[in-house]
């Protein structure tokens, strides 16, 4: 059975990208609570804040 939308749903067009510092803070929190590196990568990917190329 398909889930029905509600008044609280947010359209993809309404979402704004995270600020770099906010994403880094979220990555640190996820890394601190993840059981291992694989779980950390999976959770970061699910949140859309997976590790990208590091700035030089």
Secondary structure as the mmCIF struct_conf table of DSSP 4:
data_model
#
loop_
_struct_conf.conf_type_id
_struct_conf.id
_struct_conf.beg_label_comp_id
_struct_conf.beg_label_asym_id
_struct_conf.beg_label_seq_id
_struct_conf.end_label_comp_id
_struct_conf.end_label_asym_id
_struct_conf.end_label_seq_id
HELX_LH_PP_P HELX_LH_PP_P1 UNK A 2 UNK A 5
TURN_TY1_P TURN_TY1_P1 UNK A 7 UNK A 8
HELX_RH_3T_P HELX_RH_3T_P1 UNK A 12 UNK A 14
HELX_LH_PP_P HELX_LH_PP_P2 UNK A 17 UNK A 19
HELX_RH_AL_P HELX_RH_AL_P1 UNK A 20 UNK A 33
BEND BEND1 UNK A 35 UNK A 36
HELX_RH_AL_P HELX_RH_AL_P2 UNK A 37 UNK A 47
TURN_TY1_P TURN_TY1_P2 UNK A 48 UNK A 48
HELX_LH_PP_P HELX_LH_PP_P3 UNK A 53 UNK A 55
#
